[in-house]
Amino acid sequence: MNFNINFFNTLAFSENKIWDLLLQGVANKKSKFHTPTLSTIADNRVNSRTIILRKVLKSIKTLVFYSDVRSKKCLDIKKNKNCTIHIYENRYNLQTQLYGYATLETKTRKTKTIWKGLNEFSKKNYSSKTSPGHKIRNHKNLQYYRDDENSYNNFSLINFKVFKIECLQLLNNNNQRVEFIYKGNLIQRNRIVP
């Protein structure tokens, strides 16, 4: 498909294509939609980091990510649930920003099921006895929990509920920008000035 010709011709198509790119981003590690940037707010500062998209629930406009509940991003979300996700896909010259609210999910049936499906390497990301972001003298001295339960207690889902998507496509002849706003079951699709 040539995105430069028809990506924004029909707004309903464009909106569905963004959700399709997000869904593809879950499985395709080469997709820019697989590794978006999440921005949170704490103490009047914006904190941004790359995260991995784990699941897309299109019907309820929600994206799911994994995190250590002790991480800075989770601490930020506990204080302020307003977040932004940014993705730039250079294959299509497409910038996508998703605005929404993040909530944390820990120690639920869903997190336990996901945890059981993780390999040992992935579980190690949540097994450090020291919280992410703390200063250490040497990585060789980092200590890990040896039991599965303590590591699992650090595992969290970030559920990101999208209320607005804004897309800008940079084209040779005419940049185009659109927005999709979600209010309950209603969807507003608008063209906006680039």
Disulfide bonds with the S-S distance in Angstrom:
none
